[in-house]
Amino acid sequence: MEFTRVRRVVTGHDAEGRSRVVDDREVEPITSELMPGCAFFRLWGRDERPAFPDDGTPRPAEAWYPPRDGSRFMINTVPPGELVPAPGVDKAAALDELERRMPGAMAAGEPGAPGMHTTDSLDYVLVVSGEVVLELDDGEEAVLRAGDVVVQNGTRHAWHNRGAEPCTIVGVAIGAERVRPA
């Protein structure tokens, strides 16, 4: 199951506190020439804890990954094989475009370790279709298939699709506080 568009229905409360559909629209994926075949759907996000009643208006959520007390909801498609840009891609322009559309996402990556990144978040991930390999420190790996879930506790990781079909994952990231050793 590969998504090209996703319908997002948002509920909220009216002035009397009754529930209402306040938004119903398609969300288009974020794609990049740097990562052919990848699709990133940012479905919802907020930078603070929710409080109810809520009118369903989108809240500020600038950065791709959530701050402490923030959250993000996304669907990502990972194509099979290595992510190799086509020859002639203007990498600087493509990076600028990714930064504009996915603020801070590329900064979380590690130079020299493709795909490896660490975020200050608790992530709940469901593999919807395909197969993906979760790589952790020291090369430890877990192969995940449709129906498998991951509880990602702010650990360093990367996603690799070594299969033949695209893999789609659904994730919710909840901002957390990282305590650094003294």
N, C-alpha and C positions, 0 to 999 in steps of 0.2 A: 504494500500500500504506500504509494508515493503521493504526497500532496502537492498540488499546484496552486490551489487556493484553499483558504479555510474560512468558514463562516463563524463569526464571533457574535454571540448574543450576550448583551450586558443587561443585568437587572439593577434596579435601584428602588428607592422609596420616594413616593410623592410627598407633598406638603402635609398630607394627613397620615403618613406613615404606611400607606398601602404599597404593596410590591407592584412594580411595573417593568416592562421591557423599555429601556431607555436608549438602546442602540442595537442595531442589527445590520451588520455589513460584512463584506468579504475583506480579509486581510491578505495582502499579497506578500510573497516571500521576499526576503533580502537575498540577493545573489551577488556573486563577484567573479570576475574573470580570473582572479587569483586562486579561486577554489571551485573549479568547474564541477557542476553536478551537485554542489551543496545548496541547500535552501534553508533559510532561517526565518521562522515566523515568530515575531515578538507579539504575543497575543494580549498581554496585560502586564502592568507593572506599577508599583508605587514605592515611594521612598520612606514611608512611615507606616506604622501599624494602623490597620483599619479601625474605624469607629462607626457604629450604626445608631440611628439611621444614616444612610448614605444615598445621595441622589444618583450615584452611578457615573458621575463625571470622571473622566480620566484624571489622575493626579500626576504631578511631576515625577518623572522616572527617567532622568537623562541618561545615566550610564547604563551600559549593557548589563552589567552584573549589579545586584542590589547592594545598597549600603546596609549597615546594621539596622534592623527593624523593617527593612524594605523587602520586596518580593518581586519575582518575575515569573511569567508563565510563557512557555515557548514550545514550539515543535521544530525539530531539526531533522533534515535529511542528509545522510552521509553516503556519498556514492562509493562504489567499490574501487579499490586500488589507491594509488598515491595521488595526492592532489597536486597536479602539475599544470601551471598556467600554459596556455597556448603560446607558441613563439610570437614575439612582437607585442606582447601585452605591455602597456605602459604601467609598470609596477608602482611607480610613485603616485600616479593619478588614481590607480585602483586602491592603493592604501589610503589615500586621502578620502576617497568615496566610502570605503569601509569605516573609517573613523567617523565620518559624518553620519552614517546610517547605523553603526554599532559602536557608539562611543566607549572607548576603553577596552573593548574586547581584544584587540590585537596587543595592547600593552600587557595583558595578563599572560600572553604566550611567552615561551622561553626561546630566545635565539639559540639556534643550534640543536634544538630538540623539537622537531615539527609536531605541532598539535598539543604538546605538553603545556599544561597551565594549572594554576592554583587560584581558587577564589575563596573569599571569606564568606562562604555560604553553605547552608545545608541544602542539598539538592535531592529531590525525589524524581527518579527517572524511570520511565516505562518504555521498554522496547515494543513498538507497535508492529513493526514488520522487519523482515530481513534478519541479519546477524551482524553484530559489532563486537569488537574486542576492546575491553577496558584495560588500558595499560596503567600500572602504578609504578612506584619507585622500584629500582633494582630490577626492572623488567618483569615484575609479577603481572600476570594477565588473567582476566576472566572473560570467557566467551559467553556472550549474551544473545538470546534468541527471542523472538516474539513471545510476549507474555512474561518475560523476566523483568525484574525491577532491581534498581540500585538505589541504596541510600548512601549518598556521597557526602561524607563528613568533612568537607573542607580539605580534602587530600589532593596532592599533586597527581594529575592524571592526563590521559589522552585517549581519544576514540579513534579506532582504526577499523575500516571495513575491508576485510580480506576475502569476503565472499564474492559472489557473482552478481548480486542484486543490490539495489539501494537499500539502506537501512533507515527507518524512521523512528525517532525517539521523541517522547513527550516529557518535558521536565518542568518542575516547579523549583525555583531557587529562593530560599529564604535567607536574608542577610543575617550574618552572625558576627560575633566579636572574636577576633583571633588574639589570644593572649601570647605574647612573646616572652620567652624565658629571660630572666634577669641577667 
